[in-house]
């Protein structure tokens, strides 16, 4: 699969499935994560890949990691319920720069409970910021979300969550994902994959060390809309290096 196709597959897989253009997958029963690799030859990496995401981040190697340059505009313009997650689509112009490479922010979305773990700990919710460079290489910034006070940026998004899968709403006011980022941008680094079919590998992962606080009600709203957990279980690290 070409790299641009990989990105399209990640952003549009659920819609294509509902339209009959792809094999349907989910998080429960016969369509759940343990079965993804058998649902379609296109999903074989879900079963056979050696660098799959998410992972339990532990056993780190100390490294001099380059800083993340986050240049995000207030360009979150629509919220989508794709049947697998709640996703905020982003207009062009917001970028992640790291180690001399530039990736444009395409969308961010949520999983409850968290997909990645940190030293054995699962979090109530996790946000993934999905970026792509001009060649279609993907980079994901992950933020762990803990329960506490309400987050005002998330509140604006949650006000317009579509109830039904496949529905999309234009946000009354554009949002900036900066309102969903922790103060510290220190991170863990590993190479992984998409956490949904086709589970394509070659994805750069940057997991923020500091979690962000959202309210218990905000976590519960995602769970209510999804009707079930929407997290893939942690995968084997194998020979990968987990850097901090």
Secondary structure, DSSP 8 states (H G I E B T S, - for coil): --HHHHHHHHHHHHHHHHTTSS----SSGGGSGGGHHHH-GGGTHHHH-SS-S--EE-S-B-------EEE--S-EEEEEE-SS-EEEEE-S--EEEETTEEEEEEEEEEESS-SSEETTB--SEEEEEEEE-TT--EEEEEEEEEEES--HHHHHHHTT--SSTT-EEEEEEEE-GGGGS-S---EEEEEEE-SSTT--EEEEEEEESS-EEEEHHHHHHHHHHHSS---------TT---B-
